[in-house]
Amino acid sequence: MMIALPNPDRSFTCTLFWPHDTLAGLDNPRRVRAYFAEHYPDAFELMPDLVPAYRDNPVGHLVTMRCAPWHVTTGAVSVGLVGDAAHAIVPFYGQGANCGFEDCVELDRCLDEARDDFPKALELFERRKADTDVIARLALENFVEMRDKVGSRAFLAGKRLEHALERMVPGYVSRYELVSFSTTPYSQVERRVRRQRRAVAAAGAALVALGLAARRGRALVRTPPAD
Ligand SMILES: Cc1cc2nc3c(=O)[nH]c(=O)nc-3n(C[C@H](O)[C@H](O)[C@H](O)COP(=O)(O)OP(=O)(O)OC[C@H]3O[C@@H](n4cnc5c(N)ncnc54)[C@H](O)[C@@H]3O)c2cc1C
């Protein structure tokens, strides 16, 4: 996947998200040009400095960090992990930094609950993993959404329906809104989204059933009585 973010001078900064094999395979200018011409033909036309830009820009690595526990206490020394050190995630939900800030809030809460007993607070803080595991999965899923789905009409229609539901149904909030613009813990977001979907499916089924019953009723009214 290639994304392009606009700069104030009207140029774009492009970032490529590729498997390592693809990067390793493009080891000369001819291969670079051929690959871009095949996979990104519209962008290729707009990139006169493709080969030097490709050659000279840095390559990073995206990882999902999964580890447990996040704390250790030996004698008088306690060490705990927060933020990316505990749960780095891929950047496709734009939540990495936010997740770290939420860690601070949760750790503060744990310190209150543990009456400032630091080792105890770090122990309590392990409960945060339920939330960070969820956002790690959502971030990976969002990569697939960005890469494969945003050009699909069915997907876009689904998004329009979701926005319409948000406007029409009080209390209905999409997963994206809940993750990005609320402080609802990530694991609760998942539960709430499931509840909402069940409710919408049940309401939809009830509407269809009502519609069918109404049609049947009209058909009966129109049928002339038998002599
Ligand atoms: C491509 C990309 C795009 C991203 N986009 C977003 C986004 O849109 N929104 C978002 O919220 N997040 C985004 N993130 C994630 C975000 O940048 C991280 O989640 C966030 O910076 C993590 O903060 P942190 O403090 O936990 O770790 P870091 O920011 O990594 O801070 C760790 C610090 O510790 C220092 N350090 C390391 N080792 C030592 C040592 N031995 N001694 C002393 N200091 C040390 C490092 O130099 C660093 O300053 C993105 C990440 C990437 C890679």
The ligand as an ORCA input file, in Angstrom:
! r2SCAN-3c Opt
* xyz 0 1
  C       4.833      5.512     10.813
  C       4.173      5.762     12.135
  C       3.026      6.556     12.190
  C       2.389      6.796     13.409
  N       1.255      7.548     13.414
  C       0.629      7.764     14.575
  C      -0.555      8.563     14.614
  O      -1.038      9.048     13.588
  N      -1.166      8.752     15.812
  C      -0.671      8.209     16.957
  O      -1.265      8.402     18.028
  N       0.459      7.469     16.953
  C       1.117      7.233     15.796
  N       2.264      6.485     15.792
  C       2.716      5.846     17.028
  C       3.393      6.802     17.996
  O       4.465      7.468     17.354
  C       3.898      5.969     19.177
  O       2.887      5.120     19.651
  C       4.345      6.854     20.342
  O       5.378      7.711     19.925
  C       4.833      5.977     21.488
  O       5.275      6.788     22.526
  P       6.207      6.191     23.645
  O       6.519      7.342     24.548
  O       5.589      4.975     24.256
  O       7.517      5.677     22.914
  P       8.573      6.522     22.065
  O       7.920      7.686     21.388
  O       9.298      5.517     21.218
  O       9.526      7.114     23.169
  C      10.531      6.319     23.759
  C      11.675      7.249     24.087
  O      12.610      6.514     24.864
  C      13.909      6.826     24.393
  N      14.793      5.717     24.749
  C      14.883      4.487     24.198
  N      15.809      3.756     24.810
  C      16.310      4.518     25.792
  C      17.309      4.322     26.794
  N      17.953      3.153     26.907
  N      17.570      5.310     27.637
  C      16.889      6.509     27.548
  N      15.940      6.760     26.629
  C      15.671      5.778     25.770
  C      13.739      6.980     22.873
  O      14.794      7.721     22.322
  C      12.416      7.746     22.843
  O      12.592      9.125     22.926
  C       2.905      6.223     14.592
  C       4.064      5.428     14.541
  C       4.679      5.188     13.320
  C       5.917      4.333     13.302
*
